[in-house]
Amino acid sequence: MPRFSVIVPAYKVQAYLRESLDSVLTQSYPDLELIAVDDASPDACGSIIDEYAARDPRVTAVHLAHNLGLGPARNAGLARATGDYLVFLDGDDTLAPGALQALTDRLKATGSPDVLVYDYARAYWSGELVRNRLSHRLSEEGPGSFRLSDRPALLAMLMVVWNKAYRREYIEREGLAFPPGLYEDTPWTYAALLAAESVAVLDRVCVHYRQRRTGSILTTSTPRHLEIFDQYDRVFGYLAGRPELERWRSTLHRRMAEHFCAVHADPRRLPRASRAEFFARASALLRRYRAPGARSSLPLSLSRTDRIRHTLMRLGLRRCYRTLSVLRSAGLALGRAGAALGRGLRESSLRLHYRIQRLLPLRPELAVFSAYWHGGYACNPAAIEAKLRELAPRMRTAWICDPAHSATLPRETVALRPGSAAYFSALARAGYLVTNVNFDRALVKRPGQILLQTQHGTPLKRVGLDLQDRPAAAPTADFAGLLRGADQWDYLLSANRHSTLVWEKAVPASYTTLEYGYPRNDVFHRASRKDVLELRERLGIPAGSTAILYAPTHRDYRRSRPDHLDFERLLRDLGPRFTVLVRTHLTYADADRSWEPHPRLVDVSAHPSVEELCLASDALVTDYSSLMFDYAALDRPIVIHADDWEAYEAARGTYFDLRSCPPGAIARTQDELVDIFTTGHWQGSRSAQLRSAFRARFCPYDDGHAAERVVRRVFLGQTAPSPAVVPLPDRHPAPPAPTPAPQPVPEPTLAHVWP
């Protein structure tokens, strides 16, 4: 008996079916049976299912003689299910990686409930993945399992079958089955939740719900949408046969009204000829099943508009309902127009304000900083700002950042909200402007203003004009605008000769290059072992553990965040001595986490300082991120995980082949990566030799004094670089935390790809 029976009905989904079946069969938890039901599909769904059944014994192929619809197709799968729990998945949707492992862990932790509700994300055809907006209702705080009456808000979520796991014995005991017709999930889901003795929740995205551009029944105009009334007749018929559930009538009545209004309001569903009949039948059902005087047990308050809409539909006042809808739409349109007018007036007034401010004298004692597109206090600008306050206390500093990041600023600097009057005043009158990206396109640099461009990484991938023949990878196609912005730079900060040569060719302008090193790396030479230990304790790294910082870069050749490593398997193979700190690239900041929680896996994506993460770790694993050039200044082991070098190089282009001069060992696969760490080659002599050569080439000035050299040159006017650069042999970066002594390193194997 398998743990899960996954039932997948298929009808006209040949373009998506393989991906759906693969998402089940490649789960890290393999104890399952997959029952794929061909609902007499006229396309290749049947042959695809047979192909999978022939090569995997866990797959059972079911072929229906006639097209019966989604409900009967699921019933055909139910009749063959033998698993402890039933999981339903539509043929165009997918299970998220690790979903079944998360389900079985949660089922075990909550005492095998009748129903487990988990979360989903909408997967749009554009590549966007958006988590369910009601995911907060799946909080795992409180009792592991409960009755629905303890958390009635679950009924406010989408009433679908595929975001729940059902104990098979419970379903058979209740005799639940799917009815024919559209909206077949409705009677099944309400009955399954209402009758359950125990319900549990899992706060994790387990299903990617595909939002098809065309072909979905929910975006197809057809009179069949009137079948929703048959389904709600079944819901209240079930309620009538279970007197103990009568207290739920008002709640179900409210949800029914919401459902009817939603279908009626969607112009894609109901043909014009069916709208009057829909409204009349909806009114009849709302009157028939109303429980006068009873209150809904849902803790959600309806808006006044929704209450009026529900009442008008129940009373059958279609003209009033339409009038209300028209007035509401008109009100919303007027509101949008008013907001647009207000924005236009505000922008015009701010432009006028900026013009006036540019006529006023400069404030040479004011320096304005920004980093990462109005992010928080970070990177080279932050290090320079701190050193400026130390060496020139007469200077005043301000930092441009979104309000969400203002807490990261030191008290000594002033926060400037982008787009505000104070922001434009500062841009117009500050004597110094410092950024690691670009300032507002509206910036008109005045004579006497000094603009310092610090950049934010040594370029391995192509930048600037070198992307003209790769428009898909270029952040902007406005190369003329790029050069206009560069024409305003007075100074460009460079970390090494390689960067100098790249920037002066890729972004040619009349700036002065300051080859001084990166100020953000100064902290590597100031921090002590005590600082390192405190950072590790704050991050939750166990004492004695080897902390690996995993920081991949983004991919120009794909929209979604790539999952290069299976963290569950990685941690299992590495063993208990290792902890992994995962830092996703900032371009994926809004994407949902796709890995399972683990006590030795720490998500540090939101940590404000990547430099602190470097100090806290014992080794860096990256692919093509510029972080490797900074980490080399720490003189700690670096391992390159280059599983898609050819694709990355083809899409973005690089300035040199990293495989020919890496900062350490290179792994092409996850197995090779594990081998590098378990055999000790990550910290072996060959790795140290490669790191030494890499450090000499790319970290010649990262000696802990880069910020001081910048401040003395740009702000204090000292022309000779000061202080002098400390030679590499005399530098002493922060030591790593004590870890167990390394084991003897065997000879390299084929897994260790040395140049």
GISULLIN-V449833 format. One record per helix or strand of 3 or more residues. SS is the DSSP state (@ for helix, = for strand). FROM is the first residue (numbers start at 0). LEN is the number of residues. If there is no record, write none. Layout:
BEGIN
ss = [SS	SS]
from = [FROM	FROM]
len = [LEN	LEN]
END
This chain:
BEGIN
ss = [=	@	=	@	=	@	=	@	=	=	@	@	@	=	@	@	=	@	@	@	@	@	@	=	@	=	@	=	@	=	=	@	@	=	@	=	@	@	@	=	@	=	@	=	@	=	@	=	@	@	@	@	@	@	@]
from = [3	13	31	44	58	69	84	98	114	128	134	147	151	163	167	184	198	216	222	242	271	303	317	362	378	395	402	413	420	429	449	463	478	490	496	511	518	522	528	545	566	577	585	600	609	618	626	636	644	657	669	680	684	705	727]
len = [7	12	7	11	5	9	4	11	10	3	4	3	5	4	7	11	13	3	18	23	17	12	41	8	13	5	6	3	9	6	4	4	8	4	10	4	3	4	11	5	8	5	3	3	7	4	8	5	7	3	9	3	14	10	3]
END
